[in-house]
Amino acid sequence: MDRQVYIRDIAAEDGREAVLRGWLYGKRSSGKLHFLQVRDGTGLIQCVLSKKEVPEAAFAAAGGLGGGARQGREGSAQPDRL
């Protein structure tokens, strides 16, 4: 998948695979989850990685990311469901 989606346009991608490119703005973890705040030139989004849903190597790599790292991530766009 190569189609880049900007954060401002992510809502239109509900349920579809999308690639976001940007930089890590903030991060916190709570054991089995990583919460990554990613920015691009159009906005800010929080990405959630669940240890049980991604390969162990990917989860460990996300835990080692530092601020300002330029990253590209693939995944399905899921709106908040509150």
C-alpha positions as CSV (number, residue, x, y, z in Angstrom):
1,M,0.0,0.0,0.0
2,D,1.5,3.3,-1.1
3,R,-1.3,5.8,-0.9
4,Q,-0.4,8.5,1.7
5,V,-3.3,10.1,3.6
6,Y,-2.9,13.3,5.5
7,I,-4.2,13.5,9.0
8,R,-6.8,16.2,8.0
9,D,-8.3,13.6,5.6
10,I,-8.1,10.5,7.7
11,A,-11.9,10.5,8.7
12,A,-12.8,9.7,5.1
13,E,-10.7,6.5,5.3
14,D,-13.0,4.8,7.9
15,G,-12.2,1.1,7.9
16,R,-9.7,1.3,5.0
17,E,-6.0,0.7,5.1
18,A,-4.0,4.0,5.1
19,V,-0.4,5.2,5.3
20,L,0.3,8.2,7.5
21,R,3.7,9.9,7.3
22,G,4.7,12.4,9.9
23,W,6.8,12.8,13.1
24,L,6.3,11.5,16.6
25,Y,5.0,14.3,18.7
26,G,4.4,12.4,21.9
27,K,4.2,8.9,23.3
28,R,3.0,7.1,26.4
29,S,2.7,3.4,27.2
30,S,0.6,1.4,29.7
31,G,2.1,-2.1,29.5
32,K,0.1,-3.7,26.7
33,L,-0.7,-0.5,24.8
34,H,1.4,2.2,23.2
35,F,-0.2,5.6,22.5
36,L,1.7,7.4,19.7
37,Q,0.8,11.0,18.9
38,V,1.8,11.6,15.3
39,R,1.8,15.0,13.5
40,D,2.0,16.0,9.9
41,G,1.7,19.4,8.3
42,T,-2.1,19.2,8.5
43,G,-2.8,18.0,12.1
44,L,-2.3,15.6,15.0
45,I,-3.6,12.1,15.5
46,Q,-3.2,9.4,18.2
47,C,-2.3,5.9,17.1
48,V,-2.9,3.0,19.4
49,L,-0.7,-0.2,19.2
50,S,-2.0,-3.2,21.1
51,K,0.6,-5.8,22.1
52,K,-1.8,-8.6,21.2
53,E,-2.5,-7.2,17.7
54,V,0.9,-6.5,16.3
55,P,4.1,-8.6,16.0
56,E,6.3,-8.5,19.1
57,A,9.1,-6.8,17.1
58,A,6.8,-4.0,16.0
59,F,5.6,-3.4,19.5
60,A,9.1,-3.3,20.9
61,A,10.2,-0.9,18.1
62,A,7.3,1.4,18.9
63,G,8.3,1.4,22.5
64,G,11.8,2.6,21.6
65,L,10.8,5.5,19.4
66,G,11.9,9.0,20.5
67,G,10.3,12.3,19.8
68,G,10.9,13.9,16.4
69,A,11.4,10.6,14.6
70,R,10.0,10.7,11.1
71,Q,7.8,7.6,10.7
72,G,5.6,6.0,8.1
73,R,2.9,3.7,9.5
74,E,0.3,1.4,7.8
75,G,-3.0,0.4,9.4
76,S,-6.7,0.6,9.2
77,A,-8.4,4.0,10.0
78,Q,-10.7,3.6,12.9
79,P,-12.7,6.5,14.4
80,D,-13.0,6.9,18.2
81,R,-15.9,4.9,19.4
82,L,-17.0,6.5,22.7
